[in-house]
Every structure is written in structure tokens, then in C-alpha cells.
Amino acid sequence: METYNTLTLELSERILTITIARPEALNALNIELISELKSAFEAAYDNTEVGGIILTGSGEKAFAAGADIKEIAELSELNARKFAERGQSLFSAIENFEKPVIAAVNGYALGGGCELAMACHFRVASLSAQFGQPEVNLGLIPGYGGTQRLTKLIGKGRALELLMTGNAINAEEAKQIGLVNHVEENQDAMMALAIQLMSKILSNAPLAISMVVTSANAADSPDENGYLIEANSFASCCGTEDFREGTTAFLEKRKPEFSGK
Ligand code: CAA
């Protein structure tokens, strides 16, 4: 397993836990971290021992408190565009990642931190989680897809309220509006749930999981025909060994053993 300055990685039972490790800056996403996160996801894509990823933050205070404001403060207009595009490209790769990605959100998920959590396939949180897009307080708007994903996840009116006020919401509120799926009492319980959910996902056919992601993401894309993509993916599934195994196992009343082929 590779080592990074801003991340720690742990692989257990096919689940790769990537922990954002800049607790002294509330896990703020600096340029090095974005670059290392890209490398870690690329390596996880290639690593056949990795079935899925849980992304979380180190310490008890933050998942990530946003992009690093010290770096943002120095951006010129030209550099700022490149900065936003680099982050958007990584977050889009996470959203479309072929292996499942769960965000486990403890403490602050603000600005780029909230955007990163939203790029994951779904989110679980601890009671301490807080979500928000406070960029307007800095004279900015989100640059890592926040205006797009927040709007899709919680609806335009609610998203605009958060985006325009810069207010944060707590974990229970986030659950009520569909930003997170589950809220657990504390960080340990949150991680246990994330592992339990990931283990359940990994007991299913990997190719089917990746086609679920592609098809569900097509629902958000005006350039794609989601129904067509779903029908094509459904057909592709029927050509896989895992489909034969899954249906045969059901008829033989046994548990399937999926090979990912
Ligand atoms: N960037 C850089 N450093 C940050 C940071 C950030 N986003 N958030 C916190 N830190 C640093 C603080 O500067 C502080 O460092 P020092 O100890 O060296 O002073 C350390 O983390 C602890 O932070 P606080 O002392 O501020 O902790 P707190 O508990 O009093 O407050 C907080 C916590 C409310 C989250 C506050 O830190 C805060 O408001 N952070 C900024 C949140 C923010 O505005 N995020 C959006 C960034 S812009 C963005 O993300 C753009 C985009 O879409 C790509």
C-alpha cells in the first residue's frame, strides 16, 4: 500500500478506508491532498484486492472543513479556474468510480468537504457532523461541484438557502433532507455502520454494482438517456458469469459466489 503525506490508508476485508489526515487544519483540502486523493483512487481502481472505499476524516472535529483557505487566498482568476477544474475532475471521478464509495462524515463537512462527501455514492454521519457551503462568507462560491450536487441531492430551494446564507446544518437535519442516509451516535458507531453497509454491497456482484452507479448517475445527466443506459447495462449484466451464478444459486437455494466476471 502506498503512503501519502495527507492521507492514511487501511485495507481490511476488501474495504479500503481512506482517512483525510490534516487534523491540524481540520482536514482542509489543500492542493497536495487533492493530488494524493487522485492517486489513491487511481491505485484503488487498479488494485483487485480493493472492493470498495470508505472515505473519512481524521480526528473528532472534521471530515474536511473545505478547500485550504490559505491557498485559495493566493489564487489569481486564471489559477482559480484550473484549481476548480482539477477538483471537479477528481470529484467527478469519485462520483463515477466503478467500486462503491461511502463517505463517513464526522464533524465539519464544509465547503469542499461537503462537496467531497456529496461526490461519494452515499453518506453516513455521526451526530457531530455539520454540513454547509460557507463560501459566500469568503466572497466565493463553491468550486468543486457544490452548486450542482447539493441542488440535485436536496432540491433547489433548500440548496439555494444553504448556498446563499452559508449556514451549516447538523446531522439530523441533513438526514431529514436526504443529504445523509444514516446518523449514528458517535464516530465508532458510524464507522461500524459504514463497514457493515460496504460489506453487504461487496457480497453482491461487482459488475452489477458498477452498472448501478453508471445508470443512477445518468439520471442526473441531461446529455445521456438514463433509460437507454439502464437497458444496455441490464443486457450487459445478462452476459456475465455473475448473472449465471446469481440466478443459478437462487434456483439451487444456495448463496452465490461472485467472481466479478
Ligand atoms: N482552510 C485552511 N485552514 C483551515 C480551514 C480551511 N478551510 N478550516 C480550518 N482551518 C484551520 C484554522 O485556520 C486553524 O488553524 P490554526 O490553528 O493554525 O489557526 C485550525 O484549522 C482550526 O480551526 P479553527 O481554530 O477555526 O477551529 P474552530 O473550531 O474555531 O472553527 C470552523 C471551526 C467553523 C470549521 C472554522 O475553522 C471555519 O470556519 N473554517 C473555514 C470553513 C470554510 O469557510 N470552508 C470553505 C472553504 S472554501 C472552499 O471550500 C471552496 C470550494 O468549494 C473548493
Residues whose N, C-alpha, C, O or C-beta is under 5 A from the ligand:
A	BS01	CAA	E24 A25 L26 A28 A65 G66 A67 D68 I69 K70 Y108 L110 G111 G112 P134 E135 I141 P142 G143 Y144
